Amino acid sequence: MPKPFVYEQFAARVVLGELADVPGEVERLGVDRVLLVVTGSAKTAGDRLQELLGARAVGRLDDVRQHVPLELASKARLAAETIGATGLVSIGGGSAVGLAKAVALTSGLPIVAVPTTYAGSEMTPVWGITSDGEKRTGTDPVVLPKTVVYDPSLSRDLPLDVTAASVANALAHCVEAVWTPKANPFNEVIAVEGTRALSEGLRQVLLDPRDLDARGDLLYGAGLAGSALTSAGTGLHHKLCHLLGGRYGLPHAETHAAVLPQVTRVLAPTVPEAAARLSVALGKGELATQLYDLFEASGVPTSLRELGLTEDQAREAAAGEALVQTILARAWAGVRPSKDD
């Protein structure tokens, strides 16, 4: 029998289909004035979506940046108010939905999210805004997209390095979900299945980047990863990644790849049964080592040094905490975890 637990589920409508489904989903929500939020890499898809929305698309934001700077959030909020937006449609990676969330946080406007990467943030009520070198995060159901439309064809041409880094981000949601204070058996099932779909999908995409089934698996896994994070919350790993991103401007997804194996090395032994299930979902071997090897084989940087962080900055970020200092020192150098550590 499981130990006593609480499982809280946040509902979102998920549509696995195509871009042409978005106008119907917007209409379903009663939204007649859309502010479109478009990541630069999704410009072509954004142009097509704007055409599909027609007269409903009354405004568009293309200035999307990682970690959602406060000044950008303020600009987007003003734009939504000025045009009288009744809803938001984001298309692109986690930064696009992040900016839409920043607007929804203060306006209550509903979001329809169309992801083109595998961040999984479209499935979470977690928001983040950066100011003065610090990234503040919080949880509020108002920022959870009402509908998520997954179209595998939109990520078919996503470069392999971006694909792999995005998958690392999603895997971090799955892996950390098994050791947070709110971890529970329901959520563990979601995290393990998400890990399987993400790792198998990534390996297949590395063989054939345009494999539509594999791209679909990655979106499926990303959705599960976001659900896992939503229920279990975040822990030490995400705290460190938000710190490094907000203070030093490190790229969000790649930072996950460098830090996750080192945090997993320390925390996986505290949840041996869950870690064993995640290991099986990944393949075979020690969980921390498997993650490191998967990221390395995918061409994702496995050290913070490669991302531009200096050794002094790594020590500064640790703030004298021995455990954190060890994790960040290993992450900075890119040390491969092993069972003999």
Order of alpha helices (4+ residues) and beta strands (2+ residues): beta-alpha-beta-alpha-beta-alpha-beta-alpha-beta-beta-beta-beta-alpha-alpha-alpha-alpha-alpha-alpha-alpha-alpha-alpha
